[in-house]
Each structure stands twice: as structure tokens, then as C-alpha cells.
Amino acid sequence: SKRKSHDESARISIEIPRKGDGVAAEGDGNTALAPPPKKKRLTRSSTGSPLLQGGDAKSASAGGDGVT
């Protein structure tokens, strides 16, 4: 019974962050997808602040679409 409870809790905790908190899922669930965008953001940020804002907005939009 302990195993069942653990599995159910794990499944629920995984499903809720992904479907409910898309942003949280990016950090927790989509760790693999997080590093590449971060690297690009760093490059853009070094190039110029205005680019960082535009890149952030686009990254957020693309991230939302990608998660969906």
C-alpha cells in the first residue's frame, strides 16, 4: 500500500506542475530544454539589453507553445 501511495503521489505531483504551472515545468520538468534557451539568452544579453527583452518575450511564447 505504501508503494501505491508513493506512485500516485509522484504521478500527481508530476502532472500538476506540467499542466498547471507551465513556468515551473520549464525549470523542474523541462530541465533539458532550459539550458539551451538560457545560453542563448546570455549571448543576447551580452549583445544588448533591448535584445534580451525581445528574446525573453519570444522565448516565453515559444516555451509555452513547446510545453503545450
PyMOL Python script that loads the backbone (N, CA, C, O; Angstrom):
from pymol import cmd

cmd.read_pdbstr("""\
ATOM      1  N   SER A   1       0.852  -1.202   0.000  1.00  0.00           N
ATOM      2  CA  SER A   1       0.000   0.000   0.000  1.00  0.00           C
ATOM      3  C   SER A   1       0.889   1.254   0.000  1.00  0.00           C
ATOM      4  O   SER A   1       0.542   2.273  -0.596  1.00  0.00           O
ATOM      5  N   LYS A   2       2.027   1.159   0.672  1.00  0.00           N
ATOM      6  CA  LYS A   2       2.934   2.313   0.695  1.00  0.00           C
ATOM      7  C   LYS A   2       3.420   2.622  -0.727  1.00  0.00           C
ATOM      8  O   LYS A   2       3.521   3.782  -1.125  1.00  0.00           O
ATOM      9  N   ARG A   3       3.711   1.580  -1.465  1.00  0.00           N
ATOM     10  CA  ARG A   3       4.192   1.806  -2.831  1.00  0.00           C
ATOM     11  C   ARG A   3       3.112   2.486  -3.670  1.00  0.00           C
ATOM     12  O   ARG A   3       3.392   3.424  -4.416  1.00  0.00           O
ATOM     13  N   LYS A   4       1.884   2.008  -3.540  1.00  0.00           N
ATOM     14  CA  LYS A   4       0.793   2.602  -4.326  1.00  0.00           C
ATOM     15  C   LYS A   4       0.687   4.092  -4.005  1.00  0.00           C
ATOM     16  O   LYS A   4       0.614   4.923  -4.910  1.00  0.00           O
ATOM     17  N   SER A   5       0.678   4.420  -2.738  1.00  0.00           N
ATOM     18  CA  SER A   5       0.552   5.826  -2.343  1.00  0.00           C
ATOM     19  C   SER A   5       1.698   6.628  -2.945  1.00  0.00           C
ATOM     20  O   SER A   5       1.491   7.731  -3.451  1.00  0.00           O
ATOM     21  N   HIS A   6       2.888   6.083  -2.891  1.00  0.00           N
ATOM     22  CA  HIS A   6       4.055   6.800  -3.404  1.00  0.00           C
ATOM     23  C   HIS A   6       3.912   7.029  -4.906  1.00  0.00           C
ATOM     24  O   HIS A   6       4.138   8.137  -5.392  1.00  0.00           O
ATOM     25  N   ASP A   7       3.536   5.982  -5.639  1.00  0.00           N
ATOM     26  CA  ASP A   7       3.389   6.116  -7.092  1.00  0.00           C
ATOM     27  C   ASP A   7       2.333   7.161  -7.424  1.00  0.00           C
ATOM     28  O   ASP A   7       2.553   8.032  -8.265  1.00  0.00           O
ATOM     29  N   GLU A   8       1.195   7.070  -6.764  1.00  0.00           N
ATOM     30  CA  GLU A   8       0.125   8.025  -7.043  1.00  0.00           C
ATOM     31  C   GLU A   8       0.588   9.449  -6.732  1.00  0.00           C
ATOM     32  O   GLU A   8       0.353  10.366  -7.520  1.00  0.00           O
ATOM     33  N   SER A   9       1.231   9.629  -5.614  1.00  0.00           N
ATOM     34  CA  SER A   9       1.707  10.962  -5.242  1.00  0.00           C
ATOM     35  C   SER A   9       2.700  11.461  -6.283  1.00  0.00           C
ATOM     36  O   SER A   9       2.642  12.620  -6.696  1.00  0.00           O
ATOM     37  N   ALA A  10       3.599  10.599  -6.703  1.00  0.00           N
ATOM     38  CA  ALA A  10       4.605  11.000  -7.690  1.00  0.00           C
ATOM     39  C   ALA A  10       3.920  11.399  -8.991  1.00  0.00           C
ATOM     40  O   ALA A  10       4.250  12.429  -9.578  1.00  0.00           O
ATOM     41  N   ARG A  11       2.975  10.592  -9.440  1.00  0.00           N
ATOM     42  CA  ARG A  11       2.288  10.909 -10.702  1.00  0.00           C
ATOM     43  C   ARG A  11       1.549  12.234 -10.588  1.00  0.00           C
ATOM     44  O   ARG A  11       1.626  13.077 -11.482  1.00  0.00           O
ATOM     45  N   ILE A  12       0.833  12.413  -9.487  1.00  0.00           N
ATOM     46  CA  ILE A  12       0.058  13.647  -9.308  1.00  0.00           C
ATOM     47  C   ILE A  12       1.001  14.851  -9.263  1.00  0.00           C
ATOM     48  O   ILE A  12       0.756  15.853  -9.935  1.00  0.00           O
ATOM     49  N   SER A  13       2.050  14.763  -8.496  1.00  0.00           N
ATOM     50  CA  SER A  13       2.961  15.899  -8.363  1.00  0.00           C
ATOM     51  C   SER A  13       3.624  16.204  -9.696  1.00  0.00           C
ATOM     52  O   SER A  13       3.953  17.359  -9.966  1.00  0.00           O
ATOM     53  N   ILE A  14       3.826  15.198 -10.534  1.00  0.00           N
ATOM     54  CA  ILE A  14       4.448  15.440 -11.843  1.00  0.00           C
ATOM     55  C   ILE A  14       3.429  16.059 -12.798  1.00  0.00           C
ATOM     56  O   ILE A  14       3.747  16.995 -13.531  1.00  0.00           O
ATOM     57  N   GLU A  15       2.217  15.539 -12.786  1.00  0.00           N
ATOM     58  CA  GLU A  15       1.202  16.032 -13.721  1.00  0.00           C
ATOM     59  C   GLU A  15       0.802  17.472 -13.395  1.00  0.00           C
ATOM     60  O   GLU A  15       0.646  18.294 -14.299  1.00  0.00           O
ATOM     61  N   ILE A  16       0.637  17.774 -12.121  1.00  0.00           N
ATOM     62  CA  ILE A  16       0.180  19.116 -11.735  1.00  0.00           C
ATOM     63  C   ILE A  16       1.164  20.198 -12.207  1.00  0.00           C
ATOM     64  O   ILE A  16       0.735  21.162 -12.841  1.00  0.00           O
ATOM     65  N   PRO A  17       2.451  20.072 -11.924  1.00  0.00           N
ATOM     66  CA  PRO A  17       3.393  21.115 -12.353  1.00  0.00           C
ATOM     67  C   PRO A  17       3.392  21.286 -13.874  1.00  0.00           C
ATOM     68  O   PRO A  17       3.430  22.412 -14.368  1.00  0.00           O
ATOM     69  N   ARG A  18       3.349  20.180 -14.615  1.00  0.00           N
ATOM     70  CA  ARG A  18       3.426  20.285 -16.077  1.00  0.00           C
ATOM     71  C   ARG A  18       2.186  20.979 -16.640  1.00  0.00           C
ATOM     72  O   ARG A  18       2.296  21.913 -17.433  1.00  0.00           O
ATOM     73  N   LYS A  19       1.002  20.513 -16.221  1.00  0.00           N
ATOM     74  CA  LYS A  19      -0.227  21.081 -16.797  1.00  0.00           C
ATOM     75  C   LYS A  19      -0.582  22.410 -16.135  1.00  0.00           C
ATOM     76  O   LYS A  19      -0.982  23.356 -16.814  1.00  0.00           O
ATOM     77  N   GLY A  20      -0.438  22.484 -14.820  1.00  0.00           N
ATOM     78  CA  GLY A  20      -0.850  23.696 -14.110  1.00  0.00           C
ATOM     79  C   GLY A  20       0.180  24.803 -14.235  1.00  0.00           C
ATOM     80  O   GLY A  20      -0.133  25.875 -14.753  1.00  0.00           O
ATOM     81  N   ASP A  21       1.410  24.567 -13.770  1.00  0.00           N
ATOM     82  CA  ASP A  21       2.438  25.609 -13.798  1.00  0.00           C
ATOM     83  C   ASP A  21       3.382  25.369 -14.968  1.00  0.00           C
ATOM     84  O   ASP A  21       4.381  24.662 -14.832  1.00  0.00           O
ATOM     85  N   GLY A  22       3.070  25.947 -16.098  1.00  0.00           N
ATOM     86  CA  GLY A  22       3.936  25.791 -17.270  1.00  0.00           C
ATOM     87  C   GLY A  22       5.323  26.348 -16.984  1.00  0.00           C
ATOM     88  O   GLY A  22       6.329  25.761 -17.381  1.00  0.00           O
ATOM     89  N   VAL A  23       5.373  27.484 -16.291  1.00  0.00           N
ATOM     90  CA  VAL A  23       6.666  28.098 -15.995  1.00  0.00           C
ATOM     91  C   VAL A  23       7.470  27.188 -15.071  1.00  0.00           C
ATOM     92  O   VAL A  23       8.660  26.970 -15.295  1.00  0.00           O
ATOM     93  N   ALA A  24       6.831  26.662 -14.043  1.00  0.00           N
ATOM     94  CA  ALA A  24       7.522  25.786 -13.096  1.00  0.00           C
ATOM     95  C   ALA A  24       8.025  24.549 -13.830  1.00  0.00           C
ATOM     96  O   ALA A  24       9.123  24.062 -13.561  1.00  0.00           O
ATOM     97  N   ALA A  25       7.220  24.047 -14.752  1.00  0.00           N
ATOM     98  CA  ALA A  25       7.607  22.851 -15.501  1.00  0.00           C
ATOM     99  C   ALA A  25       8.882  23.131 -16.279  1.00  0.00           C
ATOM    100  O   ALA A  25       9.722  22.244 -16.434  1.00  0.00           O
ATOM    101  N   GLU A  26       9.036  24.362 -16.772  1.00  0.00           N
ATOM    102  CA  GLU A  26      10.242  24.687 -17.534  1.00  0.00           C
ATOM    103  C   GLU A  26      11.476  24.466 -16.667  1.00  0.00           C
ATOM    104  O   GLU A  26      12.479  23.930 -17.138  1.00  0.00           O
ATOM    105  N   GLY A  27      11.407  24.879 -15.393  1.00  0.00           N
ATOM    106  CA  GLY A  27      12.555  24.721 -14.503  1.00  0.00           C
ATOM    107  C   GLY A  27      12.688  23.297 -13.998  1.00  0.00           C
ATOM    108  O   GLY A  27      13.789  22.748 -13.983  1.00  0.00           O
ATOM    109  N   ASP A  28      11.572  22.686 -13.579  1.00  0.00           N
ATOM    110  CA  ASP A  28      11.637  21.352 -12.982  1.00  0.00           C
ATOM    111  C   ASP A  28      11.570  20.253 -14.038  1.00  0.00           C
ATOM    112  O   ASP A  28      12.485  19.436 -14.148  1.00  0.00           O
ATOM    113  N   GLY A  29      10.504  20.234 -14.802  1.00  0.00           N
ATOM    114  CA  GLY A  29      10.298  19.135 -15.751  1.00  0.00           C
ATOM    115  C   GLY A  29      11.137  19.282 -17.004  1.00  0.00           C
ATOM    116  O   GLY A  29      11.767  18.318 -17.439  1.00  0.00           O
ATOM    117  N   ASN A  30      11.160  20.477 -17.598  1.00  0.00           N
ATOM    118  CA  ASN A  30      11.880  20.651 -18.856  1.00  0.00           C
ATOM    119  C   ASN A  30      13.299  21.142 -18.604  1.00  0.00           C
ATOM    120  O   ASN A  30      13.742  22.112 -19.219  1.00  0.00           O
ATOM    121  N   THR A  31      14.003  20.481 -17.713  1.00  0.00           N
ATOM    122  CA  THR A  31      15.369  20.903 -17.431  1.00  0.00           C
ATOM    123  C   THR A  31      16.221  20.783 -18.682  1.00  0.00           C
ATOM    124  O   THR A  31      17.116  21.599 -18.908  1.00  0.00           O
ATOM    125  N   ALA A  32      15.950  19.769 -19.498  1.00  0.00           N
ATOM    126  CA  ALA A  32      16.729  19.559 -20.721  1.00  0.00           C
ATOM    127  C   ALA A  32      16.530  20.727 -21.680  1.00  0.00           C
ATOM    128  O   ALA A  32      17.471  21.138 -22.360  1.00  0.00           O
ATOM    129  N   LEU A  33      15.318  21.262 -21.738  1.00  0.00           N
ATOM    130  CA  LEU A  33      15.049  22.366 -22.657  1.00  0.00           C
ATOM    131  C   LEU A  33      15.507  23.698 -22.067  1.00  0.00           C
ATOM    132  O   LEU A  33      15.702  24.665 -22.803  1.00  0.00           O
ATOM    133  N   ALA A  34      15.678  23.756 -20.764  1.00  0.00           N
ATOM    134  CA  ALA A  34      16.032  25.022 -20.125  1.00  0.00           C
ATOM    135  C   ALA A  34      17.453  25.484 -20.479  1.00  0.00           C
ATOM    136  O   ALA A  34      17.628  26.652 -20.826  1.00  0.00           O
ATOM    137  N   PRO A  35      18.460  24.628 -20.406  1.00  0.00           N
ATOM    138  CA  PRO A  35      19.840  25.071 -20.659  1.00  0.00           C
ATOM    139  C   PRO A  35      20.041  25.766 -22.009  1.00  0.00           C
ATOM    140  O   PRO A  35      20.627  26.849 -22.029  1.00  0.00           O
ATOM    141  N   PRO A  36      19.591  25.210 -23.132  1.00  0.00           N
ATOM    142  CA  PRO A  36      19.831  25.874 -24.423  1.00  0.00           C
ATOM    143  C   PRO A  36      19.289  27.305 -24.468  1.00  0.00           C
ATOM    144  O   PRO A  36      20.028  28.222 -24.828  1.00  0.00           O
ATOM    145  N   PRO A  37      18.009  27.519 -24.110  1.00  0.00           N
ATOM    146  CA  PRO A  37      17.478  28.889 -24.112  1.00  0.00           C
ATOM    147  C   PRO A  37      18.278  29.808 -23.196  1.00  0.00           C
ATOM    148  O   PRO A  37      18.519  30.966 -23.538  1.00  0.00           O
ATOM    149  N   LYS A  38      18.684  29.311 -22.058  1.00  0.00           N
ATOM    150  CA  LYS A  38      19.451  30.148 -21.123  1.00  0.00           C
ATOM    151  C   LYS A  38      20.755  30.597 -21.792  1.00  0.00           C
ATOM    152  O   LYS A  38      21.131  31.766 -21.698  1.00  0.00           O
ATOM    153  N   LYS A  39      21.433  29.681 -22.456  1.00  0.00           N
ATOM    154  CA  LYS A  39      22.692  30.044 -23.116  1.00  0.00           C
ATOM    155  C   LYS A  39      22.439  31.127 -24.163  1.00  0.00           C
ATOM    156  O   LYS A  39      23.181  32.106 -24.246  1.00  0.00           O
ATOM    157  N   LYS A  40      21.389  30.945 -24.958  1.00  0.00           N
ATOM    158  CA  LYS A  40      21.080  31.946 -25.988  1.00  0.00           C
ATOM    159  C   LYS A  40      20.758  33.285 -25.329  1.00  0.00           C
ATOM    160  O   LYS A  40      21.185  34.339 -25.799  1.00  0.00           O
ATOM    161  N   ARG A  41      20.002  33.227 -24.242  1.00  0.00           N
ATOM    162  CA  ARG A  41      19.634  34.467 -23.552  1.00  0.00           C
ATOM    163  C   ARG A  41      20.895  35.183 -23.076  1.00  0.00           C
ATOM    164  O   ARG A  41      21.011  36.402 -23.202  1.00  0.00           O
ATOM    165  N   LEU A  42      21.832  34.418 -22.531  1.00  0.00           N
ATOM    166  CA  LEU A  42      23.063  35.030 -22.041  1.00  0.00           C
ATOM    167  C   LEU A  42      23.777  35.725 -23.192  1.00  0.00           C
ATOM    168  O   LEU A  42      24.268  36.842 -23.035  1.00  0.00           O
ATOM    169  N   THR A  43      23.836  35.068 -24.348  1.00  0.00           N
ATOM    170  CA  THR A  43      24.507  35.666 -25.505  1.00  0.00           C
ATOM    171  C   THR A  43      23.790  36.948 -25.911  1.00  0.00           C
ATOM    172  O   THR A  43      24.427  37.972 -26.156  1.00  0.00           O
ATOM    173  N   ARG A  44      22.474  36.887 -25.979  1.00  0.00           N
ATOM    174  CA  ARG A  44      21.709  38.068 -26.379  1.00  0.00           C
ATOM    175  C   ARG A  44      21.901  39.182 -25.352  1.00  0.00           C
ATOM    176  O   ARG A  44      22.057  40.352 -25.702  1.00  0.00           O
ATOM    177  N   SER A  45      21.886  38.792 -24.081  1.00  0.00           N
ATOM    178  CA  SER A  45      22.024  39.795 -23.028  1.00  0.00           C
ATOM    179  C   SER A  45      23.380  40.480 -23.160  1.00  0.00           C
ATOM    180  O   SER A  45      23.482  41.688 -22.950  1.00  0.00           O
ATOM    181  N   SER A  46      24.416  39.730 -23.502  1.00  0.00           N
ATOM    182  CA  SER A  46      25.743  40.318 -23.678  1.00  0.00           C
ATOM    183  C   SER A  46      25.734  41.255 -24.881  1.00  0.00           C
ATOM    184  O   SER A  46      26.384  42.300 -24.865  1.00  0.00           O
ATOM    185  N   THR A  47      24.994  40.878 -25.925  1.00  0.00           N
ATOM    186  CA  THR A  47      24.946  41.704 -27.140  1.00  0.00           C
ATOM    187  C   THR A  47      24.257  43.032 -26.847  1.00  0.00           C
ATOM    188  O   THR A  47      24.741  44.088 -27.254  1.00  0.00           O
ATOM    189  N   GLY A  48      23.131  42.982 -26.143  1.00  0.00           N
ATOM    190  CA  GLY A  48      22.437  44.234 -25.830  1.00  0.00           C
ATOM    191  C   GLY A  48      21.229  43.989 -24.954  1.00  0.00           C
ATOM    192  O   GLY A  48      20.586  42.943 -25.054  1.00  0.00           O
ATOM    193  N   SER A  49      20.911  44.954 -24.087  1.00  0.00           N
ATOM    194  CA  SER A  49      19.756  44.797 -23.194  1.00  0.00           C
ATOM    195  C   SER A  49      18.444  44.727 -23.974  1.00  0.00           C
ATOM    196  O   SER A  49      17.611  43.875 -23.664  1.00  0.00           O
ATOM    197  N   PRO A  50      18.223  45.589 -24.977  1.00  0.00           N
ATOM    198  CA  PRO A  50      16.952  45.555 -25.731  1.00  0.00           C
ATOM    199  C   PRO A  50      16.710  44.166 -26.321  1.00  0.00           C
ATOM    200  O   PRO A  50      15.577  43.684 -26.325  1.00  0.00           O
ATOM    201  N   LEU A  51      17.751  43.530 -26.813  1.00  0.00           N
ATOM    202  CA  LEU A  51      17.603  42.194 -27.404  1.00  0.00           C
ATOM    203  C   LEU A  51      17.155  41.212 -26.331  1.00  0.00           C
ATOM    204  O   LEU A  51      16.352  40.319 -26.603  1.00  0.00           O
ATOM    205  N   LEU A  52      17.666  41.370 -25.115  1.00  0.00           N
ATOM    206  CA  LEU A  52      17.299  40.441 -24.040  1.00  0.00           C
ATOM    207  C   LEU A  52      15.788  40.487 -23.809  1.00  0.00           C
ATOM    208  O   LEU A  52      15.141  39.447 -23.684  1.00  0.00           O
ATOM    209  N   GLN A  53      15.234  41.692 -23.753  1.00  0.00           N
ATOM    210  CA  GLN A  53      13.787  41.815 -23.527  1.00  0.00           C
ATOM    211  C   GLN A  53      13.032  41.117 -24.652  1.00  0.00           C
ATOM    212  O   GLN A  53      12.140  40.312 -24.385  1.00  0.00           O
ATOM    213  N   GLY A  54      13.375  41.411 -25.908  1.00  0.00           N
ATOM    214  CA  GLY A  54      12.691  40.790 -27.038  1.00  0.00           C
ATOM    215  C   GLY A  54      12.874  39.277 -26.998  1.00  0.00           C
ATOM    216  O   GLY A  54      11.923  38.525 -27.210  1.00  0.00           O
ATOM    217  N   GLY A  55      14.093  38.838 -26.729  1.00  0.00           N
ATOM    218  CA  GLY A  55      14.360  37.396 -26.680  1.00  0.00           C
ATOM    219  C   GLY A  55      13.561  36.741 -25.568  1.00  0.00           C
ATOM    220  O   GLY A  55      13.014  35.654 -25.753  1.00  0.00           O
ATOM    221  N   ASP A  56      13.488  37.391 -24.415  1.00  0.00           N
ATOM    222  CA  ASP A  56      12.738  36.820 -23.292  1.00  0.00           C
ATOM    223  C   ASP A  56      11.280  36.623 -23.684  1.00  0.00           C
ATOM    224  O   ASP A  56      10.702  35.566 -23.429  1.00  0.00           O
ATOM    225  N   ALA A  57      10.685  37.641 -24.304  1.00  0.00           N
ATOM    226  CA  ALA A  57       9.268  37.553 -24.685  1.00  0.00           C
ATOM    227  C   ALA A  57       9.086  36.404 -25.673  1.00  0.00           C
ATOM    228  O   ALA A  57       8.159  35.604 -25.540  1.00  0.00           O
ATOM    229  N   LYS A  58       9.970  36.324 -26.660  1.00  0.00           N
ATOM    230  CA  LYS A  58       9.841  35.254 -27.661  1.00  0.00           C
ATOM    231  C   LYS A  58      10.074  33.894 -27.002  1.00  0.00           C
ATOM    232  O   LYS A  58       9.340  32.942 -27.266  1.00  0.00           O
ATOM    233  N   SER A  59      11.072  33.806 -26.164  1.00  0.00           N
ATOM    234  CA  SER A  59      11.380  32.530 -25.505  1.00  0.00           C
ATOM    235  C   SER A  59      10.183  32.074 -24.674  1.00  0.00           C
ATOM    236  O   SER A  59       9.831  30.895 -24.681  1.00  0.00           O
ATOM    237  N   ALA A  60       9.560  33.007 -23.961  1.00  0.00           N
ATOM    238  CA  ALA A  60       8.406  32.657 -23.124  1.00  0.00           C
ATOM    239  C   ALA A  60       7.280  32.136 -24.009  1.00  0.00           C
ATOM    240  O   ALA A  60       6.643  31.132 -23.687  1.00  0.00           O
ATOM    241  N   SER A  61       7.035  32.824 -25.127  1.00  0.00           N
ATOM    242  CA  SER A  61       5.957  32.399 -26.036  1.00  0.00           C
ATOM    243  C   SER A  61       6.290  31.016 -26.590  1.00  0.00           C
ATOM    244  O   SER A  61       5.458  30.110 -26.548  1.00  0.00           O
ATOM    245  N   ALA A  62       7.494  30.857 -27.104  1.00  0.00           N
ATOM    246  CA  ALA A  62       7.889  29.571 -27.686  1.00  0.00           C
ATOM    247  C   ALA A  62       7.847  28.491 -26.610  1.00  0.00           C
ATOM    248  O   ALA A  62       7.413  27.370 -26.875  1.00  0.00           O
ATOM    249  N   GLY A  63       8.293  28.818 -25.403  1.00  0.00           N
ATOM    250  CA  GLY A  63       8.277  27.832 -24.317  1.00  0.00           C
ATOM    251  C   GLY A  63       6.857  27.377 -24.033  1.00  0.00           C
ATOM    252  O   GLY A  63       6.605  26.182 -23.874  1.00  0.00           O
ATOM    253  N   GLY A  64       5.933  28.318 -23.970  1.00  0.00           N
ATOM    254  CA  GLY A  64       4.538  27.948 -23.708  1.00  0.00           C
ATOM    255  C   GLY A  64       4.019  27.033 -24.805  1.00  0.00           C
ATOM    256  O   GLY A  64       3.400  26.006 -24.528  1.00  0.00           O
ATOM    257  N   ASP A  65       4.275  27.413 -26.057  1.00  0.00           N
ATOM    258  CA  ASP A  65       3.813  26.579 -27.173  1.00  0.00           C
ATOM    259  C   ASP A  65       4.489  25.210 -27.110  1.00  0.00           C
ATOM    260  O   ASP A  65       3.839  24.183 -27.307  1.00  0.00           O
ATOM    261  N   GLY A  66       5.781  25.201 -26.838  1.00  0.00           N
ATOM    262  CA  GLY A  66       6.509  23.932 -26.784  1.00  0.00           C
ATOM    263  C   GLY A  66       5.950  23.021 -25.697  1.00  0.00           C
ATOM    264  O   GLY A  66       5.760  21.827 -25.929  1.00  0.00           O
ATOM    265  N   VAL A  67       5.687  23.566 -24.523  1.00  0.00           N
ATOM    266  CA  VAL A  67       5.155  22.751 -23.422  1.00  0.00           C
ATOM    267  C   VAL A  67       3.805  22.169 -23.811  1.00  0.00           C
ATOM    268  O   VAL A  67       3.508  21.008 -23.528  1.00  0.00           O
ATOM    269  N   THR A  68       2.991  22.996 -24.467  1.00  0.00           N
ATOM    270  CA  THR A  68       1.666  22.529 -24.876  1.00  0.00           C
ATOM    271  C   THR A  68       1.840  21.456 -25.932  1.00  0.00           C
ATOM    272  O   THR A  68       0.853  20.912 -26.428  1.00  0.00           O
TER     273      THR A  68
END
""", "prot")
cmd.dss("prot")
cmd.show_as("cartoon", "prot")
cmd.util.cbc("prot")
cmd.orient("prot")
